[in-house]
Amino acid sequence: MGFDRSTGRRLTKALEKPGGIVQDAATICREVLESLPELFGILASIDAYVSAADGLQMLACFESAGYVVGFVSVKTHTPAAAEVYVMGVKRGWHRRGIGCALIEAAAQLARCRGVRFLTVKTLSPSNPDPNYAATRLFYEATGFAPIEEFSDAVERRERMPIDASTFGEQHMSQRVRRDANGR
């Protein structure tokens, strides 16, 4: 799954429980998101993500003592497309490969289910916040590419739990499965 660079020890696996749901997904989601107020500082946003977490496929990473360090929840929209609905890695575990491993695990889950595209939605570059700029760079580094930007609030989907009234939303996608011709 990943390594704790400070100790050199392997972190426990990304795990998926039977039925695609990690036990206590809501608890994991809340714990991680509340540890990231610079990204998830709106309580209503956290509540919306937590509410959805129990109904989504979740992969999580734990340190050796069993404490969660990060997770990703995946929502399948169609047989061809799934979404990184929400993910987070606790600040102290950033830059240790956890996020990359979680994205790769989500992509592998999607591939195993025949999904061709994995998408993610985040605030667009019109948002000057450096935390979101870093988030977009992370997604690009893990293979996502911007595919669409919504700047009008009417165009945004209803579930947008963050206050994006001033800024647009950017959709990014990566191909997770190649067809028979290698495309």
C-alpha positions as CSV (number, residue, x, y, z in Angstrom):
1,M,0.0,0.0,0.0
2,G,2.7,2.5,1.0
3,F,5.5,3.1,3.4
4,D,6.0,5.3,6.4
5,R,9.2,7.0,5.3
6,S,10.1,8.0,8.8
7,T,10.2,4.4,10.0
8,G,10.6,2.5,6.7
9,R,7.7,0.2,7.7
10,R,5.1,-0.8,5.3
11,L,1.6,0.6,6.0
12,T,-1.3,-1.8,6.1
13,K,-3.2,-2.5,3.0
14,A,-5.8,-0.4,1.2
15,L,-8.8,-2.4,2.2
16,E,-12.2,-3.1,0.8
17,K,-14.7,-5.1,2.9
18,P,-17.2,-7.5,1.2
19,G,-19.8,-5.6,-0.7
20,G,-17.3,-2.8,-1.4
21,I,-17.9,-1.0,1.8
22,V,-15.3,-0.4,4.6
23,Q,-16.9,-0.9,8.0
24,D,-17.4,2.4,9.7
25,A,-16.9,4.3,6.5
26,A,-18.7,7.4,7.9
27,T,-16.4,7.4,10.9
28,I,-13.3,7.1,8.7
29,C,-14.5,9.9,6.4
30,R,-15.3,12.3,9.2
31,E,-12.0,11.7,11.1
32,V,-9.9,12.4,8.0
33,L,-11.9,15.3,6.6
34,E,-12.1,17.1,10.0
35,S,-8.3,16.8,10.1
36,L,-8.1,18.9,6.9
37,P,-9.8,22.2,7.7
38,E,-7.9,24.0,4.9
39,L,-9.8,21.8,2.4
40,F,-12.9,20.7,4.3
41,G,-13.6,23.7,6.5
42,I,-17.4,23.8,6.0
43,L,-19.2,21.6,8.4
44,A,-22.1,21.1,6.0
45,S,-19.7,19.8,3.4
46,I,-18.2,17.3,5.8
47,D,-21.7,16.2,6.9
48,A,-22.7,15.6,3.2
49,Y,-19.6,13.6,2.5
50,V,-20.0,11.5,5.7
51,S,-23.7,10.9,4.9
52,A,-22.7,9.5,1.5
53,A,-19.8,7.5,2.7
54,D,-21.7,4.5,4.0
55,G,-23.3,4.0,0.6
56,L,-20.1,4.2,-1.4
57,Q,-17.1,1.9,-2.1
58,M,-14.3,3.0,0.2
59,L,-10.6,2.1,0.2
60,A,-8.6,3.1,3.3
61,C,-5.0,3.1,4.5
62,F,-4.1,2.5,8.1
63,E,-0.8,2.9,10.0
64,S,0.5,-0.1,11.8
65,A,-1.3,0.6,15.1
66,G,-4.6,0.6,13.1
67,Y,-5.3,4.3,12.9
68,V,-6.6,5.6,9.6
69,V,-4.3,7.8,7.6
70,G,-6.3,8.2,4.4
71,F,-9.2,7.0,2.4
72,V,-10.9,7.3,-1.0
73,S,-14.7,6.8,-1.7
74,V,-15.6,5.7,-5.2
75,K,-19.0,6.2,-6.8
76,T,-19.9,4.3,-9.9
77,H,-22.1,6.4,-12.3
78,T,-22.3,4.1,-15.3
79,P,-20.7,0.8,-16.4
80,A,-18.0,3.0,-18.1
81,A,-17.4,5.7,-15.5
82,A,-16.7,6.0,-11.8
83,E,-15.8,9.0,-9.7
84,V,-13.4,9.7,-6.9
85,Y,-16.3,11.1,-4.9
86,V,-14.2,12.2,-1.9
87,M,-10.7,11.4,-0.7
88,G,-8.4,12.7,2.0
89,V,-5.1,11.9,3.6
90,K,-4.2,13.3,7.0
91,R,-1.8,16.2,6.7
92,G,1.0,14.4,8.6
93,W,0.9,11.7,6.0
94,H,1.1,13.9,2.9
95,R,4.0,13.4,0.5
96,R,4.5,9.7,1.6
97,G,2.7,8.0,-1.3
98,I,-0.6,7.4,0.5
99,G,-2.7,9.5,-1.9
100,C,-1.1,8.0,-5.0
101,A,-1.6,4.5,-3.6
102,L,-5.2,5.2,-2.9
103,I,-5.8,6.6,-6.4
104,E,-4.1,3.5,-7.9
105,A,-6.2,1.3,-5.7
106,A,-9.4,3.1,-6.8
107,A,-8.3,2.8,-10.5
108,Q,-7.6,-0.9,-9.9
109,L,-11.1,-1.4,-8.4
110,A,-12.6,0.4,-11.4
111,R,-10.6,-1.7,-13.8
112,C,-11.7,-4.9,-12.1
113,R,-15.3,-3.8,-12.5
114,G,-14.9,-3.0,-16.2
115,V,-15.0,0.7,-15.8
116,R,-13.1,2.6,-18.4
117,F,-12.9,6.1,-16.9
118,L,-12.2,7.4,-13.4
119,T,-13.2,11.0,-12.8
120,V,-12.8,13.5,-10.0
121,K,-14.3,16.9,-9.4
122,T,-12.5,19.7,-7.6
123,L,-12.6,23.5,-7.6
124,S,-11.3,25.0,-10.8
125,P,-8.2,27.2,-11.3
126,S,-10.4,30.2,-11.0
127,N,-10.2,29.5,-7.2
128,P,-6.9,31.2,-6.0
129,D,-6.6,29.0,-2.9
130,P,-3.2,27.3,-2.9
131,N,-4.6,24.2,-1.2
132,Y,-6.8,23.6,-4.2
133,A,-4.0,24.4,-6.6
134,A,-2.0,21.7,-4.8
135,T,-5.0,19.3,-5.1
136,R,-5.2,19.9,-8.8
137,L,-1.5,19.2,-9.2
138,F,-1.8,16.0,-7.3
139,Y,-4.6,14.8,-9.5
140,E,-2.7,15.7,-12.6
141,A,0.4,13.9,-11.3
142,T,-1.7,10.7,-10.7
143,G,-2.9,10.7,-14.3
144,F,-6.0,12.9,-14.3
145,A,-6.5,15.6,-17.0
146,P,-8.9,18.5,-16.9
147,I,-11.9,17.7,-19.2
148,E,-14.5,20.3,-18.3
149,E,-15.0,23.4,-16.2
150,F,-18.3,24.8,-15.0
151,S,-18.3,28.4,-14.0
152,D,-22.0,29.1,-13.8
153,A,-23.8,27.9,-10.6
154,V,-26.7,26.7,-12.7
155,E,-24.4,24.3,-14.4
156,R,-23.1,22.7,-11.2
157,R,-24.6,19.5,-9.9
158,E,-26.8,19.7,-6.9
159,R,-24.6,17.7,-4.6
160,M,-21.8,20.2,-4.6
161,P,-21.3,20.3,-0.9
162,I,-18.7,23.1,-0.8
163,D,-19.4,26.7,-1.1
164,A,-18.4,27.2,-4.7
165,S,-20.7,30.1,-5.4
166,T,-17.7,32.3,-6.4
167,F,-15.6,29.7,-8.2
168,G,-16.1,27.1,-10.9
169,E,-15.8,23.4,-10.6
170,Q,-13.4,21.4,-12.7
171,H,-13.9,17.8,-13.8
172,M,-10.8,15.7,-14.4
173,S,-10.6,12.2,-15.9
174,Q,-8.2,9.4,-16.4
175,R,-8.5,6.3,-18.5
176,V,-8.2,3.2,-16.3
177,R,-8.8,0.5,-18.9
178,R,-7.5,0.1,-22.3
179,D,-9.6,-1.5,-25.1
180,A,-8.5,-4.5,-27.2
181,N,-6.4,-2.2,-29.4
182,G,-4.5,-0.8,-26.4
183,R,-6.3,2.6,-26.5
